[in-house]
Amino acid sequence: MIVEVEDRSTKEPESLGYAVVPVASVEQRLDERQAVASRWFNLESTATRECGAAPGGGYRGRIHLRLCLEGGYHVLDEAAHVSSDFRPTAKQLWKPAVGVLELGILGARGLIPMKTRGAGGGGAKGSTDAYCVAKYGKKWVRTRTITDSFDPRWNEQYTWQVYDPCTVLTVGVFDNWRMFDAAGNRQDYRIGKVRIRVSTLESNRVYTASYPLLRLLPSGVKKMGEVQLAVRFACAALLPNTCAMYAQPMLPRMHHLRPLGVLQQDVLRVSAIMLVSEWLERSEPPLGQEVVRYMLDVNWHSWSNRRSRANWFRIMGVVSWAFGLARWIDDIRRWRNPTTTVLVHVLYLVLVWYPELVVPTASLYVFLIGAWYSRFRPRAPAGMDVRLSQADMVDADDLDEEFDPVPSTKPAEVVRARYDRLRILAARVQRLLGDLAAQGERVQALISWRDPRATKLFIGACLVVALVFYVVPPKMIAVALGFYFLRHPMFRDPMPPASLNFFRRLPSLSDRML
């Protein structure tokens, strides 16, 4: 590491000297409680470095530095949601392994031709020279290359120590181009990859299945073939260490005591990817940078209209149960099924009169639902989902935009049209954020006296509610409110309730914005 001291008091910064610090000489600390000793370093003349002379000439003073290598952090080289390792850098902080992950790469079938070779008689035929790469934790493995085969058989087995079951194993299949290019100008072609989350595997059970190899191309999603894998997570079914992992934080202690910023994490991840790429490119046989970047999902955070739509549908899938519950409650209120509504009245009376039964009843209900859903649990780890990714109904222009690098290489008219489309989408988000802010400001306006009459009415109603709750038993109030909420439609006004009308009339700060 080179530390340079500059004088910035003038127009042009003037170098006062530099110090060279060997990283190997910097001590490593394990946590924030370990004190770090400061050291003095000699400043050398900048002219010494420019002329290529050895350090030690042109003494310009000394600089006082406190340096250390932080061993309590984990630097992510993968995307956080598909990470395969959360251990800190220092090995002294590693906890014992909770199990062993065994992977058998059996083979592939139905691979499509990736290259064309000359055949006898002047003809040409398609061929594929496939190999597999698997990554888990810090360990990368690569199978041998099976040449000229659409149904290669590897039958190779690998093992990893598992320190956290909530991690992801990544297996990729590639077509070897480097073996036919001595100059190294050709890159290996990506066929597809599969991710398997270790926590979805039952203990000591062997899963053998074929997973589709899917690639998203500018022309659309394409199935490149299938890969056959056998995987097993060997550990005790109810090992205390394994169960205790679910109550512990995923990242090391230093990430919570002195968290890194988002920008720092991105810079560290880019540096880690570069180091891993250089290290694997020097291995034998070498793994190209394109293979490492594909396995590590380097571009997962880039803008994609397809991913945005897929995330929206994921959110809708998460909250769909809430919408279903709201519809069920609305059916109860409207007496669509009188028998069910009467039973709900009886259950509500029991829970109000015996409130100690609320938590046990709710817990028993969740237990029964979970036990019922166990009949439909997945029997094997799932692969890539085309429908979840919205790749089966994506527009051609959206795909063209997704594969367009930054900065864009498209004509100005195309970029302008996409920018206008993005502005329309951003305007909807802006309007939604404005509506959410307005609702929160209306809540604040209840007691902020921006509308004096509304605030008087609200605090007066709060006083009446306080007096009523002091006088009337709470159970009687709960029964009255519940029965009023579930009253028959013939006693219900089709217009919005007075409380909602009052809230909508409260002022927000929208009228003060330019």
C-alpha positions in Angstrom: 0.0 0.0 0.0 1.3 3.4 -1.0 0.4 6.4 1.2 1.1 9.8 -0.3 1.1 13.2 1.4 0.2 16.2 -0.7 0.1 19.9 -0.1 -3.2 21.2 -1.4 -2.8 24.9 -0.4 -1.7 25.8 -3.9 -3.5 25.5 -7.2 -1.6 22.4 -8.2 -1.3 19.7 -5.5 2.4 19.3 -4.5 3.6 15.9 -3.3 5.5 16.1 -0.1 6.5 12.4 0.0 5.2 8.9 0.1 5.4 5.8 2.3 5.3 2.1 1.1 3.6 -0.2 3.6 3.9 -4.0 2.9 0.5 -5.5 3.5 2.2 -8.6 4.9 3.6 -6.6 7.7 0.1 -5.3 8.8 -1.3 -7.2 11.8 -4.8 -8.6 11.7 -7.3 -8.0 14.5 -10.3 -10.3 15.3 -12.8 -7.8 16.8 -13.2 -4.2 17.8 -11.9 -4.9 21.4 -8.4 -5.7 20.2 -6.1 -2.6 20.3 -4.1 -1.7 17.3 -0.6 -0.3 17.8 0.4 2.7 15.7 3.6 2.9 13.8 5.9 5.5 12.2 6.8 5.2 8.5 9.4 7.2 6.6 8.3 9.4 3.8 10.4 9.1 0.6 10.8 11.7 -2.1 8.3 11.3 -5.0 11.2 11.8 -7.4 12.7 8.5 -6.1 9.6 6.6 -7.2 9.3 8.4 -10.6 12.9 7.5 -11.5 12.4 3.9 -10.5 15.0 4.0 -7.7 14.8 1.6 -4.8 13.0 2.9 -1.6 15.3 4.5 1.0 16.5 7.6 -0.7 15.3 11.2 -0.4 14.1 11.3 3.2 11.1 13.7 3.5 9.9 13.1 7.1 7.8 10.6 8.8 4.0 9.8 9.0 2.2 8.2 11.9 -0.3 5.5 10.9 -2.5 3.0 12.7 -3.2 0.1 10.3 -4.8 -3.3 10.7 -6.5 -6.0 8.6 -10.0 -6.5 9.8 -10.5 -10.2 10.3 -14.0 -10.0 11.7 -15.7 -9.0 8.5 -16.9 -11.2 5.6 -16.4 -9.8 2.1 -19.2 -11.0 -0.3 -18.1 -12.1 -3.7 -21.6 -13.4 -4.6 -25.0 -11.7 -4.5 -26.1 -11.6 -0.9 -29.3 -13.5 -1.5 -27.5 -16.5 -3.1 -24.3 -16.4 -1.0 -22.6 -19.7 -0.1 -20.5 -18.4 2.8 -20.9 -16.0 5.6 -17.8 -16.8 7.7 -15.4 -14.0 8.8 -12.1 -13.6 7.2 -10.1 -14.7 10.2 -10.0 -18.5 10.5 -9.8 -18.2 14.3 -13.4 -17.0 14.3 -14.8 -19.9 12.3 -17.3 -22.0 14.2 -17.4 -25.8 13.8 -19.0 -27.3 10.7 -22.6 -28.5 11.1 -22.5 -31.0 8.3 -21.1 -32.1 4.9 -22.5 -31.3 1.5 -22.0 -34.0 -1.0 -22.5 -33.3 -4.7 -22.5 -35.9 -7.5 -22.3 -34.4 -11.0 -23.7 -37.4 -13.0 -24.0 -35.9 -16.5 -26.1 -33.9 -18.9 -28.4 -34.7 -21.7 -30.0 -33.0 -24.6 -27.4 -30.3 -24.9 -27.7 -28.2 -28.1 -24.8 -27.8 -30.5 -22.5 -24.9 -29.4 -19.9 -24.9 -32.2 -19.5 -26.2 -35.7 -16.6 -28.5 -36.8 -15.6 -29.7 -40.2 -16.4 -33.3 -41.1 -15.3 -35.7 -43.8 -16.4 -34.8 -47.3 -16.3 -31.1 -46.7 -19.4 -31.1 -44.6 -19.8 -29.6 -41.1 -21.5 -30.8 -37.9 -22.4 -29.3 -34.6 -20.6 -30.3 -31.4 -20.5 -29.5 -27.7 -17.5 -29.8 -25.4 -19.1 -29.5 -22.0 -17.7 -29.2 -18.5 -19.2 -28.4 -15.1 -18.2 -25.9 -12.5 -19.5 -26.0 -8.9 -19.0 -23.3 -6.3 -19.7 -23.4 -2.6 -18.0 -21.3 0.0 -14.3 -20.6 -1.0 -14.0 -23.9 -2.8 -14.4 -24.1 -6.6 -14.4 -27.4 -8.5 -14.4 -28.2 -12.1 -15.1 -31.5 -14.0 -13.1 -32.8 -16.9 -14.3 -31.7 -20.4 -16.2 -34.3 -22.4 -15.5 -33.5 -26.1 -18.0 -33.8 -28.9 -21.0 -35.1 -26.9 -24.5 -33.9 -26.4 -25.1 -36.3 -23.5 -21.8 -36.1 -21.5 -21.3 -38.3 -18.5 -18.9 -37.0 -15.8 -19.8 -39.2 -12.7 -17.7 -37.1 -10.4 -18.3 -36.5 -6.7 -17.3 -33.5 -4.5 -17.7 -32.6 -0.9 -17.8 -29.4 1.1 -17.9 -28.5 4.8 -21.1 -26.7 5.7 -20.9 -24.0 8.3 -24.3 -22.5 7.7 -27.3 -24.4 6.2 -28.9 -21.2 4.9 -26.5 -21.0 2.0 -26.7 -21.8 -1.8 -24.7 -24.2 -4.0 -24.2 -23.1 -7.6 -23.5 -25.5 -10.4 -22.9 -24.2 -13.9 -22.4 -25.9 -17.3 -20.1 -24.4 -19.9 -18.9 -25.2 -23.4 -15.1 -25.3 -23.7 -13.7 -23.0 -26.4 -10.3 -22.2 -24.8 -9.0 -25.7 -25.5 -9.2 -25.0 -29.3 -7.8 -21.5 -29.1 -4.2 -21.4 -28.1 -4.1 -17.6 -28.3 -6.8 -17.4 -25.6 -9.0 -15.0 -27.6 -12.2 -17.1 -27.4 -14.3 -17.3 -24.2 -16.1 -20.4 -22.9 -19.8 -20.3 -23.7 -22.4 -20.4 -20.9 -24.9 -23.2 -21.2 -26.8 -22.7 -17.9 -26.7 -23.0 -14.2 -28.6 -24.4 -11.2 -28.8 -23.2 -7.6 -29.6 -25.4 -4.7 -30.3 -24.0 -1.3 -28.8 -26.3 1.4 -31.6 -25.5 3.9 -34.2 -27.0 1.6 -32.5 -30.4 1.8 -33.6 -32.9 4.4 -30.8 -34.4 6.5 -29.0 -37.5 5.1 -31.4 -37.8 2.1 -30.0 -38.3 -1.4 -31.8 -36.2 -4.0 -31.2 -37.3 -7.6 -32.9 -35.2 -10.3 -32.5 -33.6 -13.7 -32.5 -29.8 -13.8 -33.2 -27.8 -16.9 -30.4 -25.5 -18.1 -32.1 -22.3 -19.1 -30.5 -19.2 -20.7 -32.0 -15.8 -21.2 -30.9 -14.7 -24.7 -31.7 -11.5 -26.6 -34.2 -13.7 -28.6 -35.9 -15.0 -25.4 -35.5 -17.8 -22.9 -34.1 -21.0 -24.3 -33.6 -24.5 -22.9 -30.1 -25.6 -23.5 -30.4 -29.1 -22.1 -30.6 -30.8 -18.7 -28.0 -31.5 -16.0 -28.3 -34.6 -13.7 -27.2 -34.0 -10.2 -27.2 -36.0 -6.9 -26.9 -34.0 -3.7 -27.0 -34.9 0.0 -26.6 -32.8 3.1 -25.1 -35.2 5.7 -25.8 -34.0 9.2 -27.7 -35.1 12.4 -31.4 -34.4 11.9 -31.8 -32.5 15.1 -28.2 -31.6 15.9 -28.2 -28.7 18.4 -25.6 -26.7 16.4 -27.7 -27.0 13.3 -30.9 -25.8 15.0 -29.1 -23.1 16.9 -27.9 -21.6 13.6 -31.4 -20.4 12.8 -31.3 -18.1 15.9 -27.9 -16.6 15.1 -27.1 -13.6 12.8 -26.0 -14.6 9.3 -23.1 -12.1 9.1 -20.2 -12.0 11.6 -20.3 -9.8 14.7 -18.4 -6.9 13.2 -21.1 -6.3 10.6 -23.6 -5.4 13.3 -21.3 -3.5 15.7 -19.6 -1.4 13.0 -21.6 -2.0 9.8 -20.2 -1.2 6.4 -22.0 1.1 4.1 -23.6 0.0 0.9 -21.0 1.8 -1.2 -18.2 0.1 0.8 -19.7 -3.3 0.3 -20.0 -2.8 -3.5 -16.4 -1.7 -3.7 -15.3 -4.7 -1.7 -17.3 -7.1 -3.8 -15.9 -5.8 -7.0 -12.3 -6.2 -5.6 -13.1 -9.7 -4.3 -14.5 -10.7 -7.8 -11.3 -9.4 -9.4 -9.1 -11.3 -7.0 -11.1 -14.6 -7.5 -11.0 -14.2 -11.3 -7.2 -13.7 -11.3 -6.7 -16.6 -9.0 -8.8 -19.0 -11.0 -7.3 -17.9 -14.3 -3.9 -19.0 -13.0 -5.3 -22.5 -12.0 -4.9 -25.6 -14.1 -6.9 -25.9 -16.2 -7.7 -22.1 -16.1 -11.2 -20.8 -15.5 -11.9 -17.7 -17.5 -13.2 -14.5 -16.2 -16.5 -14.9 -18.0 -17.1 -18.2 -16.1 -16.4 -16.6 -12.7 -18.6 -13.6 -13.4 -21.5 -15.8 -14.5 -21.2 -18.1 -11.5 -21.1 -15.0 -9.1 -24.0 -13.2 -10.7 -22.0 -10.0 -11.2 -24.9 -8.2 -13.1 -27.8 -9.2 -10.8 -28.3 -5.6 -9.6 -28.5 -4.0 -13.1 -31.8 -2.5 -14.3 -34.2 -4.9 -15.9 -37.8 -4.2 -16.7 -38.5 -8.0 -16.6 -37.0 -8.3 -13.1 -38.9 -5.4 -11.8 -42.2 -7.0 -13.1 -41.2 -10.3 -11.6 -40.5 -8.6 -8.2 -43.8 -6.9 -8.3 -45.6 -10.3 -8.8 -43.5 -11.7 -6.0 -44.8 -9.0 -3.7 -48.3 -9.7 -4.8 -47.8 -13.4 -4.1 -46.6 -12.6 -0.6 -49.5 -10.4 0.3 -52.1 -12.5 -1.5 -53.0 -14.2 1.8 -53.8 -10.8 3.3 -56.2 -10.0 0.4 -57.8 -13.5 0.8 -58.3 -12.8 4.5 -59.8 -9.4 3.8 -62.2 -11.0 1.2 -63.2 -13.7 3.8 -63.9 -11.1 6.5 -65.9 -9.0 4.0 -68.0 -12.1 3.2 -68.6 -12.6 6.9 -69.7 -9.0 7.3 -72.0 -9.3 4.3 -73.6 -12.5 5.7 -72.9 -14.4 2.4 -73.0 -17.6 4.4 -75.1 -17.1 7.5 -73.9 -20.3 9.2 -70.3 -19.2 9.0 -71.1 -15.7 10.2 -73.0 -17.1 13.3 -70.1 -19.4 14.1 -67.7 -16.4 13.9 -69.9 -14.5 16.3 -69.8 -17.4 18.8 -66.0 -17.8 18.4 -65.6 -14.0 18.9 -67.6 -14.1 22.1 -65.6 -17.0 23.5 -62.3 -15.2 22.7 -63.5 -11.9 24.2 -64.8 -13.5 27.3 -61.7 -15.7 27.7 -58.8 -13.6 26.3 -56.2 -16.0 27.6 -57.3 -18.4 24.8 -56.4 -16.0 22.0 -52.7 -16.8 21.8 -53.1 -20.6 22.2 -55.9 -20.7 19.6 -53.9 -18.7 17.1 -50.8 -20.8 17.6 -52.8 -24.0 17.3 -54.3 -22.7 14.1 -50.9 -21.9 12.6 -49.6 -25.4 13.6 -52.6 -27.1 11.9 -52.0 -25.1 8.7 -48.3 -26.0 8.7 -49.1 -29.6 9.3 -51.6 -29.6 6.5 -49.2 -27.9 4.1 -46.6 -30.6 4.8 -48.5 -32.9 2.4 -47.6 -30.5 -0.4 -44.0 -29.8 0.4 -41.5 -30.1 -2.5 -40.0 -33.5 -2.9 -36.8 -32.3 -4.5 -34.9 -29.0 -4.7 -36.3 -26.7 -7.3 -34.3 -25.3 -10.2 -34.7 -22.1 -12.2 -38.3 -21.0 -12.6 -39.2 -19.4 -15.9 -42.6 -18.2 -14.9 -41.3 -16.7 -11.6 -38.7 -14.9 -13.6 -41.3 -13.6 -16.1 -39.0 -14.9 -18.8 -41.8 -16.7 -20.7 -43.8 -13.6 -21.5 -41.1 -10.9 -21.8 -41.2 -8.3 -24.6 -38.5 -8.3 -27.2 -37.7 -4.6 -26.5 -37.4 -5.3 -22.7 -34.9 -8.1 -23.5 -32.9 -5.8 -25.8 -32.8 -3.2 -23.1 -31.7 -5.8 -20.5 -28.7 -6.9 -22.6 -27.7 -3.4 -23.5 -24.6 -2.5 -21.6 -23.8 0.7 -19.7 -23.2 3.1 -21.4 -25.8 2.2 -24.0 -24.7 1.3 -27.5 -28.2 1.9 -29.0 -29.1 4.8 -31.3 -30.3 8.0 -29.7 -33.9 7.5 -30.7 -34.1 4.1 -29.0 -32.4 5.4 -25.8 -34.8 8.4 -25.8 -37.9 6.1 -26.2 -36.7 3.9 -23.3 -36.0 6.9 -21.2 -39.5 8.3 -21.7 -40.9 4.9 -20.8 -38.8 4.8 -17.7 -40.1 8.3 -16.8 -43.7 7.1 -17.1 -43.0 4.2 -14.8 -41.1 6.5 -12.4 -44.1 8.9 -12.4 -46.3 6.1 -11.1 -43.9 5.3 -8.3 -43.6 9.0 -7.5 -47.4 9.3 -7.3 -47.5 6.2 -5.0 -44.8 7.7 -2.7 -46.7 11.0 -2.6 -49.9 9.2 -1.6 -48.1 7.3 1.2 -46.5 10.5 2.5 -49.9 12.2 2.5 -51.5 9.4 4.6 -48.7 9.7 7.1 -49.0 13.5 7.2 -52.8 13.2 7.9 -52.0 11.0 10.9 -49.6 13.7 12.1 -52.2 16.4 11.4 -54.6 14.8 14.1 -52.7 16.6 16.9 -50.6 19.2 15.0 -53.4 21.8 14.9 -52.9 22.5 11.2 -56.7 22.1 11.0 -57.9 23.5 14.4 -61.4 22.2 14.1 -60.3 18.7 13.2 -57.8 18.6 16.1 -60.5 19.8 18.5 -62.8 17.1 17.3 -60.1 14.4 17.6 -58.8 15.2 21.1 -62.5 15.6 22.3 -63.2 12.1 20.9 -60.1 10.8 22.7 -61.3 12.2 25.9 -64.7 10.6 25.5 -63.1 7.3 24.7 -60.9 7.5 27.7 -64.0 8.2 30.0 -66.0 5.4 28.4 -63.1 2.9 28.9 -62.8 4.0 32.5 -66.5 3.3 33.2 -67.5 0.4 31.0 -65.8 -3.0 31.3 -63.4 -3.7 28.4 -65.1 -7.0 27.5 -68.5 -5.3 27.0 -66.8 -2.7 24.7 -65.1 -5.4 22.7 -68.3 -7.3 22.3 -70.2 -4.2 21.2 -67.6 -3.2 18.7 -67.3 -6.7 17.3 -71.0 -7.1 16.9 -71.3 -3.6 15.3 -68.6 -4.5 12.8 -70.3 -7.8 11.9 -73.9 -6.4 11.8 -76.3 -7.4 9.1 -76.2 -5.5 5.8 -79.7 -4.3 6.4 -78.4 -2.2 9.3 -75.4 -1.0 7.3 -75.0 2.3 5.4 -73.5 1.9 1.9 -71.7 5.2 2.3 -68.1 5.3 3.8 -68.0 5.5 7.6 -67.7 8.8 9.4 -64.2 7.9 10.7 -62.9 7.4 7.2 -64.5 10.6 6.0 -62.9 12.5 8.8 -59.4 11.1 8.1 -59.7 11.9 4.4 -60.5 15.5 5.2 -57.4 16.0 7.2 -54.7 18.2 5.6 -51.4 17.0 4.2 -48.4 18.9 3.0 -49.1 18.2 -0.7 -50.6 21.7 -1.1 -47.3 23.3 -0.1 -45.1 21.5 -2.7 -44.0 23.3 -5.8 
